[in-house]
Amino acid sequence: MKAGTHSRIGQAGFTLVEIAIVLVIIGLLLGGILKGQEMITQAKIKNIINDFNGVTAAVNTYQDRYRALPGDDVTAATRWATQGAVSGNGNGILAGTYNNVLAAAPVAAQESNLFWWHLRLGGFVPGAVSGIAAGTQPPNAVNGIIGVQSGGLGYTSNIVCSSNLTDKIAIAVDTQMDDGTPGAGEIRGDLQTTPSPAVPASSTVAAYAETGQNQYLLCKNL
């Protein structure tokens, strides 16, 4: 064997040491990417949990201040006449659906959209205070929507829902906030077949399945 051939793989090749260094670098890069993805997922989980808790806190504070449920508030039009606010009917039920897409500024029958308008007018959540945007549901961390309505998933009360959650996020949120069971408890969920679907009367799944493809709708009692 000629001198130098023990450390070279061909005349124009890399040394074994150089190849080892490249492999180590690739491993570190892959590890960093995976770790970064996990950190992003954890941040989204925390964001969804904060959304649920934040909406509940905003509702409680609104009720303390105005003695009314946002969206259902019968005095909203008088209180915010300058902004052209619309009042709810005061029956304690949020009429409309969490995923109602507005074509114009919300009207009295669309209390699930008036909900956001009243909260924005009161300064409890950020956003526009007039026009379509005033009643539009805010997005969540995974490009779904956060909305409210009355009933669904076994609830008979007013609920707040968050849509398009990946299986990993949905499972973590339900486990951390409740019991990890989609059909019962404070947090309930259902498997989505379309983006931001209607809320079924009760959950159609017995357990969450983490496939990497599933998306879930989660709802919480207000």
Summary of the structure (lengths in Angstrom):
residues: 222
radius of gyration: 25.0
end to end distance: 79.3
largest distance: 96.1
contacts: 691
relative contact order: 0.12
helix: 39%
strand: 15%
